[in-house]
Amino acid sequence: MAKKIDPEKFYTPKEIAGLGILTATTPDTKRQMLLRHIRDGRLPALNLGGDKKPRYAVQGKHLISYRDGAMKPGDYETK
């Protein structure tokens, strides 16, 4: 079950994996899938680390638009 996403809050990849909006089976696979989408430019994110060791933060409004564009309605709950 998906949790409510605050549009103004910034989320780490680990927090996003626990929100229930990604389709992978394990939390680690969800995190890897999310990081791949960030690197590919499908999901806008801030890099708080450097080029050698990136640390990403995704704003809730970008996460909501990613969720709505990447998943079919009915695959997640918006309560």
N, C-alpha and C positions, 0 to 999 in steps of 0.2 A: 504494500500500500504506500503510495506516494505521500510525502509530507508537504505542508504548505511552504511556499517559497516567498521570502520577503524580497520585493524588487530592489530595495536600496542596500541590502546586506551583501557583503562579499563572502563567497564560499570557497573553501579549499577543495581540491579534487577528492580528498578522503571524505569530506562532508557530503559532496555531491553524490558519491558512490552510495552513501547511506540514505539518500533521499528517495530512492525507488523509481527514478525516471529513466534509468538505463536498462537495456534488455539483457545484458550478460548475466551469467548464472552466479559467479562468485564475486565478492567485493573487490578482490585484486584485479580480476578481469574487467570489471566495470571501470576501475580507476585507469587501467591501461588503455581501454577504449576511449575514455574521456580525454586522456593526455594526447592520444593520437589525433582526435578531432580538434583539439586546441592547436597542435603543431601544424595540422593541415589547413587551419584557418576557418574551419566550419563553426567554431565557437570562439568569440572574442574573449580574451583574458589578459590580465595584467601579469607581467613577469616581474616578481618581486625579488628574484635572485639574479644571478648573472647568466651569461651565455653558457658557461661550463656547468652550472648547477641551477637550472631554472626552478623557480617556485611560483606556481600560478595561483591566481585568485580570480574568480569569475563573479561578476555582479549578477544579482538575482534577476534583473530585467532581461539580461542576455540569456540566462539559463531558461527563463520562461519561454522566450521566443525560440530557443533551440529545441526545447521539449515539444512545443506546439508544431514546429516544422519537421522534426525528426520522427515523431511518433504519430500513429493514427489515433483519432479520437476513440476513446473506449479502452485504450491500452494503459491508461493511467487515471488516477482519481485526482480531482482538483479541490477536494474538501479542505 
